[in-house]
Amino acid sequence: MTSPCHDAPPRFTMPPPPVTNTPLEFMPTHDLSFWDSDVSPGCTVSLDAAMSFKDGYPSLRVDLPAGLPAGTVVRVGTSGATGKGQPRIPFGWDLRRFSFALRSTNAAIMQIGGMIYLGDSEWSNYWYGALNALHYGGSAGADTVMFIDNEWWVPKLDAPLDCEGVPTAATLARGKFTVQLSAATTQPETIWLGMFAALPKRTLPTVILSFDDGFASWDTYLMERLKYYGLPASFAIVTSLLGQPDYMSAERMKVRFDDPSRLFDFILHQSVHDNVVVQGSANYVTALQVGRDQMRTAGISGDGPSHHAWVESLWTDTAIDAMRKAGFLSARAAGYTAESGFDQVFFTGKDKAAFILNTASVSLTNDVTFAQVQTAIEEAVDNDSFVFVNGHDIVRTPESTYQTSYAVIDELLAWLAGQVAAGTLQVVSHSRWFADTTGRVTDRR
């Protein structure tokens, strides 16, 4: 489906903010000298300019022959010999936030994932770590396995690398990347490595307040309190609910969007309120495009309508692929891990984790207290993460799951304002966070 409504620019723009600090490759995948002196027999390595992961650099290409049995460990790396690359880790690195970008012609042979080794010339002392190809969770039957044929997979490891012996930066001489094949190669296959790096710490832990559906209580209660504290929030709209009893009207949405504070960021939930399993992936994305067009027609410009909140937090890889082709930018799901809060590779446009964004371990439901929400946010702060805090309706006395109380909201906003003032964290909108992370432009705060 082709949208008849083109994205309008923001009402006014600010200069593009700095992109989040980018990864540091301690074995650059575009430099063959780091990878061609310790290679498994029968495999060949080369640089592939046609398969760039970031910055226009070629990726490392590893060609595997047919006939390798399941369980074979394929390795590429450097021997540390004269004239060959030697790894250089960031000074004072805490050994956390390791990441790589991996791609294969046959993801079925790669499901065990990959391992990193960094050590001295004899492998007497070395660091190592593993990243599993089911890092994103899900199952093939549910269409939620993210590591599939001919697409980049970008896992991250929050835990520090393990070690054998006493490795040090001073004795670091060689490194390698290994993959244990989970299935035999019945024909020649190719693996690409597009990044082998340490992710920088995020500049500041980031909280994004996000509310779903379009409730009237946002307009009558929440938004004035957000203005009082100077806190932005994002509001995921179900366009078919606009103007219905207990929901905002399209006119009030536009008035709030035009508020000179720029605190109110309107994103897209759906045009209808059925999840992707009920609708099927193709129909779901078609309904998203309808909803985006309706928001544009209502006067909501900028990136907001191209950011999505999955209905009931259910998603599929097929829908993600269709959303990317249709120009959607990101999507919020559910569930919290520290690694899911690492956004340092989103600027490449190739990290599909941008479509299953991190949500706090608790949401603003009727049985959740402020203390529980505070603890969940502090967990993300401790992990130097970004995290969405999700809610729905706001009432005096919550009775249904998708309601929270005035009291919880009041205490939460006051506490967040204090944390922002102390420099402990930042609270930004979905559109602002994504713009800051990827170098886009938005007028939302």
VOMAR-594244 format. One record per residue (C-alpha): x, y, z; residue number from 1. Coordinates in Angstrom, 3 decimals. Each point is the difference from the previous one (the first is absolute). Example, Ala and Ser with C-alpha at 12.3 -4.5 7.8 and 13.67 -1.06 7.14 Angstrom:
BEGIN
REC        xx        yy        zz    n
REC    12.300    -4.500     7.800    1
REC     1.370     3.440    -0.660    2
REM end
This chain:
BEGIN
REC        xx        yy        zz    n
REC     0.000     0.000     0.000    1
REC     1.385     3.408    -0.976    2
REC    -0.803     2.848     2.342    3
REC    -1.633     3.041    -1.665    4
REC     1.168     2.182     2.894    5
REC     3.664     0.896    -0.045    6
REC     1.736     0.705     3.272    7
REC    -0.156     3.732     0.609    8
REC     3.021     1.670     1.601    9
REC    -0.305     1.134     3.615   10
REC    -1.585     3.411     0.571   11
REC     3.502     1.257     0.663   12
REC     3.264    -1.826     0.295   13
REC     3.044     0.085     2.179   14
REC     3.515    -0.930    -1.154   15
REC     0.561    -3.759    -0.024   16
REC     1.329    -1.063     3.401   17
REC     3.183    -2.041     0.351   18
REC    -0.498    -3.664    -0.765   19
REC     0.495    -2.342     2.953   20
REC     3.669    -0.915     0.444   21
REC     0.785    -2.780    -2.434   22
REC     1.642    -3.416     0.496   23
REC     3.767    -0.448     0.022   24
REC     1.210    -2.962    -2.030   25
REC     3.007    -1.566     1.664   26
REC     0.354    -2.330    -2.990   27
REC    -1.314     1.985    -2.986   28
REC    -2.027    -2.232    -2.284   29
REC     1.032     2.101    -3.012   30
REC     3.727    -0.733     0.546   31
REC     0.950    -3.457    -1.254   32
REC     3.280    -0.032     1.952   33
REC    -1.991    -0.685     3.175   34
REC    -1.742    -3.059    -1.404   35
REC     2.026    -1.938    -2.569   36
REC     2.793    -1.634     2.019   37
REC    -2.019    -2.381     2.213   38
REC    -2.709    -1.529    -2.185   39
REC    -1.668    -3.413     0.142   40
REC     1.214    -2.415    -2.705   41
REC    -2.155     0.077    -3.112   42
REC    -1.427     3.439     0.768   43
REC     1.063     3.209    -1.720   44
REC    -0.234     3.615     1.118   45
REC    -0.243     3.165    -2.072   46
REC    -1.493     3.486     0.107   47
REC    -3.422     0.506    -1.574   48
REC    -0.680     3.602    -1.017   49
REC    -3.498    -0.939    -1.153   50
REC    -0.992    -0.990     3.554   51
REC     0.626     3.068     2.152   52
REC    -1.335     0.148     3.550   53
REC     1.039     3.532     0.976   54
REC     1.731     3.108    -1.316   55
REC     0.360    -1.450    -3.503   56
REC     2.783    -2.362     1.101   57
REC     0.181    -3.490    -1.499   58
REC    -0.918    -2.894     2.264   59
REC     2.112    -3.049     0.717   60
REC    -1.160    -2.911    -2.136   61
REC     0.593    -3.601     1.074   62
REC    -0.743    -2.665    -2.621   63
REC    -0.705    -3.504     1.283   64
REC     0.244    -3.110    -2.188   65
REC    -2.711    -2.615    -0.286   66
REC     0.433    -3.077     2.162   67
REC     0.838     1.545     3.377   68
REC    -1.807    -2.101     2.629   69
REC    -2.174     1.433     2.743   70
REC     2.140     0.869     3.008   71
REC     2.915     1.278    -2.091   72
REC     1.579     3.092     1.537   73
REC     0.734     2.581    -2.681   74
REC     2.527     2.627     1.037   75
REC     1.499     3.139    -1.471   76
REC     2.520     2.237     1.691   77
REC     3.554     1.216     0.292   78
REC     3.084    -1.913     1.034   79
REC     1.641     3.181     1.208   80
REC     2.930    -0.596    -2.345   81
REC     2.074     2.891    -1.301   82
REC    -1.970     1.968    -2.547   83
REC    -3.316    -1.314     1.246   84
REC    -2.568     1.937     1.996   85
REC     0.072    -0.056     3.776   86
REC    -3.162     0.791     2.007   87
REC    -0.136     3.271     1.924   88
REC    -2.701     0.254     2.641   89
REC    -1.278     3.353     1.334   90
REC     2.159     1.386     2.805   91
REC    -1.484    -0.957     3.362   92
REC    -2.712    -2.102    -1.639   93
REC    -2.269    -1.709     2.547   94
REC    -0.386    -2.997    -2.388   95
REC    -3.755     0.639    -0.303   96
REC    -2.226     0.862    -2.974   97
REC     1.750    -2.185    -2.563   98
REC    -1.880    -0.297    -3.286   99
REC     0.396    -1.340    -3.498  100
REC    -1.982     0.151    -3.233  101
REC    -0.478    -3.372    -1.675  102
REC    -1.678    -1.114    -3.200  103
REC    -0.214    -3.322    -1.831  104
REC    -1.416    -1.544    -3.131  105
REC    -1.336    -2.771     2.240  106
REC    -0.975     1.005     3.529  107
REC    -0.828    -3.632     0.827  108
REC     3.708    -0.809     0.243  109
REC     0.587     2.907     2.403  110
REC    -2.589    -0.448     2.745  111
REC     2.563    -0.751     2.711  112
REC     1.342     3.516    -0.514  113
REC     3.535     1.336     0.144  114
REC     2.913     0.348     2.417  115
REC     2.718     2.580     0.468  116
REC     3.538    -0.716     1.226  117
REC     2.650     2.624     0.798  118
REC     3.303    -1.124     1.454  119
REC     3.762    -0.217     0.010  120
REC     2.098    -1.570    -2.736  121
REC    -0.244    -3.533     1.456  122
REC    -3.628     0.151     1.163  123
REC     1.287    -0.532     3.548  124
REC    -1.990     2.968     1.281  125
REC    -3.112     1.181    -1.776  126
REC    -3.453     1.527     0.239  127
REC    -2.994    -1.661    -1.599  128
REC    -3.741     0.433    -0.356  129
REC    -2.937    -1.614    -1.799  130
REC    -3.093     1.447    -1.637  131
REC    -2.826    -2.367    -0.855  132
REC    -1.973     0.326    -3.214  133
REC    -3.264    -0.191     1.957  134
REC     1.022     3.224     1.755  135
REC    -3.249     1.707    -1.006  136
REC    -2.163    -2.868     1.231  137
REC    -3.040    -1.320    -1.793  138
REC    -0.429    -3.028    -2.211  139
REC    -0.094    -0.766    -3.696  140
REC    -3.573    -1.251     0.349  141
REC    -1.071     3.363     1.383  142
REC     2.007     1.860    -2.676  143
REC     2.073     1.717     2.677  144
REC     3.513    -1.329    -0.603  145
REC     2.043     3.006    -1.059  146
REC     3.054    -1.838    -1.349  147
REC    -1.106    -1.110    -3.451  148
REC     1.575    -0.484    -3.424  149
REC     1.726     3.003    -1.579  150
REC    -0.838     2.534     2.712  151
REC     2.266     1.654     2.551  152
REC    -0.188    -1.177     3.584  153
REC     1.471     2.357     2.635  154
REC     0.105    -1.580     3.470  155
REC     1.497     1.751     3.021  156
REC     1.539    -1.382     3.173  157
REC    -0.518     1.978     3.202  158
REC     1.968    -2.345     2.274  159
REC     3.795     0.407     0.094  160
REC     2.064    -2.393    -2.084  161
REC     1.241    -3.065     1.876  162
REC     3.688    -0.833     0.178  163
REC     2.539    -2.783     0.260  164
REC     3.244     0.850     1.760  165
REC     0.803     3.683     0.457  166
REC    -0.398     1.789    -3.338  167
REC     1.051     3.646    -0.200  168
REC    -0.141     2.697    -2.630  169
REC     3.808     0.086    -0.012  170
REC     0.300    -3.674    -1.010  171
REC    -2.899     0.021    -2.471  172
REC     1.382    -1.369    -3.262  173
REC    -2.717    -1.870    -1.856  174
REC    -3.724    -0.502    -0.299  175
REC    -2.482    -2.206    -1.773  176
REC    -3.675    -0.482    -0.685  177
REC    -1.440    -3.512    -0.051  178
REC    -3.301    -1.572    -0.973  179
REC    -0.970    -3.573     0.821  180
REC    -2.199    -1.231    -2.823  181
REC    -3.439    -1.094     1.165  182
REC    -0.614    -1.833    -3.286  183
REC     2.166    -1.453    -2.751  184
REC     0.820     2.002    -3.112  185
REC    -1.636    -1.903    -2.847  186
REC     1.172     2.656    -2.456  187
REC     2.478     2.901     0.125  188
REC    -1.152     2.661     2.461  189
REC     1.170     3.491     0.940  190
REC     0.269     1.819     3.310  191
REC     0.539     3.757     0.226  192
REC     1.359     1.824     3.019  193
REC    -0.814     3.713    -0.158  194
REC     1.093     1.170     3.444  195
REC     2.102    -1.372     2.862  196
REC    -0.044     2.672     2.642  197
REC    -0.468     1.430     3.454  198
REC    -3.070     2.195     0.343  199
REC     0.546     3.286     1.851  200
REC    -1.911     0.707     3.170  201
REC    -3.114     2.027    -0.710  202
REC     0.421     3.667     0.863  203
REC    -2.927    -0.049     2.429  204
REC    -2.614    -2.588     1.009  205
REC    -3.207     0.834    -1.849  206
REC    -3.634    -0.378     1.048  207
REC    -2.820     0.284    -2.532  208
REC    -3.512     0.335     1.409  209
REC    -2.393    -1.616    -2.463  210
REC    -3.778    -0.370     0.224  211
REC    -2.203    -2.095    -2.288  212
REC    -3.398     0.266    -1.693  213
REC    -1.067     3.673     0.214  214
REC    -1.796     0.451     3.321  215
REC    -1.712     3.290     0.862  216
REC     1.748    -0.030     3.391  217
REC     3.239     0.910    -1.751  218
REC    -1.560     3.285    -1.065  219
REC    -1.990     0.710     3.146  220
REC     2.564    -1.097     2.598  221
REC     3.431    -1.189    -1.125  222
REC     1.154     2.609    -2.489  223
REC    -0.380     2.989     2.313  224
REC     2.111    -1.784     2.594  225
REC     2.640    -0.794    -2.592  226
REC     0.119     3.709    -0.839  227
REC     0.309     0.888     3.685  228
REC     3.107    -2.172     0.332  229
REC     1.323     0.655    -3.507  230
REC    -0.020    -3.711    -0.832  231
REC    -0.711    -1.289    -3.523  232
REC    -1.959    -3.148    -0.782  233
REC    -1.088    -2.011    -3.021  234
REC    -3.579    -0.999    -0.729  235
REC    -0.778    -2.999    -2.226  236
REC    -3.283     0.605    -1.783  237
REC    -2.589    -2.505    -1.209  238
REC    -1.516     2.209    -2.675  239
REC    -3.357    -1.825    -0.075  240
REC    -0.481     0.878     3.692  241
REC     0.402     3.756    -0.469  242
REC    -3.243     1.752     0.887  243
REC    -1.502    -3.043     1.707  244
REC    -1.281     0.255     3.603  245
REC     2.910     0.231     2.490  246
REC     2.492     0.699    -2.806  247
REC     1.571     3.170    -1.374  248
REC    -1.352     1.573    -3.149  249
REC     2.153     0.589    -3.053  250
REC    -0.417     3.729     0.596  251
REC     1.320    -0.197     3.569  252
REC     2.908    -2.154    -1.184  253
REC     0.943     2.728    -2.483  254
REC    -0.319     2.738     2.639  255
REC     2.311    -1.899     2.328  256
REC     2.444    -0.753    -2.811  257
REC     0.171     3.736    -0.765  258
REC     0.649     0.928     3.637  259
REC     3.030     2.339    -0.003  260
REC     1.675    -2.110     2.697  261
REC     0.570    -2.760    -2.622  262
REC    -0.336    -2.525     2.833  263
REC    -2.674    -2.153    -1.631  264
REC     1.171    -2.547    -2.547  265
REC    -2.745    -1.906    -1.828  266
REC     1.027    -3.378    -1.402  267
REC    -2.032    -2.811    -1.552  268
REC    -1.572    -2.957     1.750  269
REC    -2.302    -1.153    -2.833  270
REC    -2.964     1.024    -2.123  271
REC    -1.849    -2.925     1.585  272
REC     0.743    -1.629     3.339  273
REC     0.728    -3.585    -1.066  274
REC     3.421    -1.578     0.450  275
REC     2.212    -1.426    -2.730  276
REC    -0.966    -3.608     0.772  277
REC    -3.690     0.783    -0.483  278
REC     0.504     2.058    -3.156  279
REC     2.956    -1.783    -1.564  280
REC     3.213     1.845    -0.798  281
REC    -1.014     1.406    -3.394  282
REC    -3.373     1.330     1.163  283
REC     1.550     1.364     3.170  284
REC     2.515     2.119    -1.903  285
REC    -2.686     1.164    -2.426  286
REC    -2.045     1.153     2.997  287
REC     3.083     1.806     1.322  288
REC     0.351     1.907    -3.251  289
REC    -3.679     0.959     0.170  290
REC     0.508     1.253     3.551  291
REC     3.074     1.995    -0.947  292
REC    -1.894     1.663    -2.842  293
REC    -2.856     0.842     2.365  294
REC     2.383     1.607     2.481  295
REC     1.592     2.031    -2.787  296
REC    -3.426     1.124    -1.175  297
REC    -0.769     1.073     3.577  298
REC     3.076     2.242    -0.083  299
REC     2.584    -2.100     1.853  300
REC     3.250     0.636    -1.858  301
REC     3.572    -1.102     0.575  302
REC     1.236    -3.473     0.898  303
REC    -2.622    -0.877     2.629  304
REC    -2.469    -1.904    -2.220  305
REC     2.896    -2.099    -1.346  306
REC     0.764    -1.306     3.496  307
REC    -2.205    -2.868     1.144  308
REC    -1.131    -1.739     3.173  309
REC    -0.827    -3.650    -0.698  310
REC    -3.582    -0.868     0.934  311
REC     0.169    -2.232     3.092  312
REC     3.787    -0.024    -0.556  313
REC    -0.298    -2.851    -2.515  314
REC     2.300     0.238    -3.015  315
REC     1.287    -2.016    -2.935  316
REC     3.165     0.168    -2.029  317
REC    -2.091     0.043    -3.184  318
REC    -1.861     3.088     1.189  319
REC     3.265     1.713     0.940  320
REC     1.367    -0.537    -3.504  321
REC    -3.178     1.440    -1.532  322
REC     0.038     2.965     2.389  323
REC     3.571     0.852    -0.920  324
REC    -0.860    -0.081    -3.694  325
REC    -2.987     2.268     0.703  326
REC     2.210     2.585     1.710  327
REC    -0.759    -0.670     3.647  328
REC     2.906     0.837     2.285  329
REC    -0.396    -1.944     3.247  330
REC    -2.457    -1.924     2.138  331
REC    -0.459    -0.555     3.720  332
REC    -0.641    -3.513     1.307  333
REC     0.128    -1.355     3.563  334
REC     2.504    -1.616     2.305  335
REC     3.212     1.290     1.500  336
REC     3.625    -1.037    -0.354  337
REC     3.067     2.181     0.369  338
REC     1.132    -0.925    -3.516  339
REC    -3.314     1.102    -1.504  340
REC     0.736     3.444     1.399  341
REC     3.188     0.399    -2.029  342
REC    -0.808     2.245    -2.963  343
REC     3.551     0.810    -1.089  344
REC    -0.322    -1.748    -3.383  345
REC    -3.435     1.304    -1.002  346
REC     1.617     2.737    -2.107  347
REC     0.935    -2.645    -2.587  348
REC    -3.655    -0.720    -0.766  349
REC     0.865    -3.717     0.013  350
REC    -0.608    -0.938     3.645  351
REC    -3.470    -1.540     0.076  352
REC    -0.100     0.374     3.777  353
REC    -1.311     3.510    -0.758  354
REC    -3.319    -1.732    -0.706  355
REC    -0.290    -1.836     3.331  356
REC     0.924     2.855     2.316  357
REC     0.675    -0.426     3.691  358
REC    -2.833     0.439     2.506  359
REC     0.396     0.174     3.779  360
REC    -0.493    -3.217     1.928  361
REC    -3.277     1.387     1.368  362
REC    -2.649     2.152    -1.672  363
REC    -2.460     2.532     1.385  364
REC    -2.815    -2.432     0.768  365
REC    -2.616    -0.032     2.751  366
REC     2.013    -2.151     2.424  367
REC     3.420     1.646    -0.448  368
REC     1.223     2.512     2.570  369
REC     2.257     2.982    -0.525  370
REC     2.747    -1.822     1.916  371
REC    -0.106    -2.865    -2.502  372
REC     0.234     2.377    -2.961  373
REC     2.850     1.849     1.684  374
REC     1.899    -3.263     0.524  375
REC    -0.462    -0.970    -3.656  376
REC     1.312     3.369    -1.181  377
REC     2.961    -0.182     2.376  378
REC     0.848    -3.417    -1.445  379
REC     0.270     1.575    -3.454  380
REC     2.014     2.922     1.398  381
REC     2.458    -2.442     1.567  382
REC     0.375    -1.652    -3.418  383
REC     0.617     3.314    -1.834  384
REC    -3.017    -0.910    -2.102  385
REC    -2.929     1.657    -1.655  386
REC    -3.400    -1.230     1.108  387
REC    -3.656     0.641    -0.765  388
REC    -2.462     0.281     2.883  389
REC    -3.379    -0.925    -1.417  390
REC    -3.487     0.912     1.193  391
REC    -3.541     0.404    -1.266  392
REC    -2.896     1.702     1.801  393
REC     0.281     2.082     3.189  394
REC    -2.825     0.085     2.559  395
REC    -0.525     0.737     3.674  396
REC    -0.627    -3.636     0.981  397
REC     1.278    -2.562    -2.539  398
REC    -2.253    -2.971    -0.600  399
REC     1.314    -1.560    -3.225  400
REC     3.479    -1.191    -0.940  401
REC     0.553     2.851    -2.432  402
REC    -0.500     2.759     2.547  403
REC     2.286     1.709     2.481  404
REC    -0.852     2.495     2.702  405
REC     0.415     3.750     0.241  406
REC     2.088    -0.619     3.115  407
REC     2.532    -2.245    -1.768  408
REC     0.324     2.426    -2.917  409
REC     0.441     3.007     2.295  410
REC     2.745    -1.672     2.014  411
REC     1.717    -1.376    -3.100  412
REC     0.130     3.349    -1.794  413
REC     1.286     1.839     3.065  414
REC     2.726    -2.596     0.530  415
REC     1.033     0.010    -3.666  416
REC     0.227     3.790    -0.002  417
REC     2.329    -0.223     2.991  418
REC     2.159    -2.610    -1.720  419
REC     0.255     2.167    -3.113  420
REC     0.971     3.024     2.102  421
REC     2.690    -2.072     1.724  422
REC     1.431    -1.159    -3.341  423
REC    -0.659    -3.660     0.807  424
REC    -2.027    -0.656    -3.141  425
REC    -1.832     1.721    -2.808  426
REC    -3.661    -0.228    -0.946  427
REC    -0.649     0.469    -3.705  428
REC    -2.685    -0.895    -2.500  429
REC     0.176    -2.976    -2.352  430
REC     0.616     2.281    -2.985  431
REC     2.713     2.000     1.802  432
REC     1.802    -3.116     1.234  433
REC     0.017    -1.522    -3.486  434
REC     1.168     3.249    -1.594  435
REC     2.822     0.367     2.514  436
REC     1.025    -3.606    -0.588  437
REC    -0.066     0.013    -3.789  438
REC     0.650     3.617    -1.007  439
REC    -3.527     0.768    -1.189  440
REC    -1.724     3.335     0.612  441
REC    -3.058     0.551     2.184  442
REC    -1.617     2.925     1.793  443
REC    -1.247    -2.227     2.832  444
REC     1.734     0.089     3.371  445
REM end
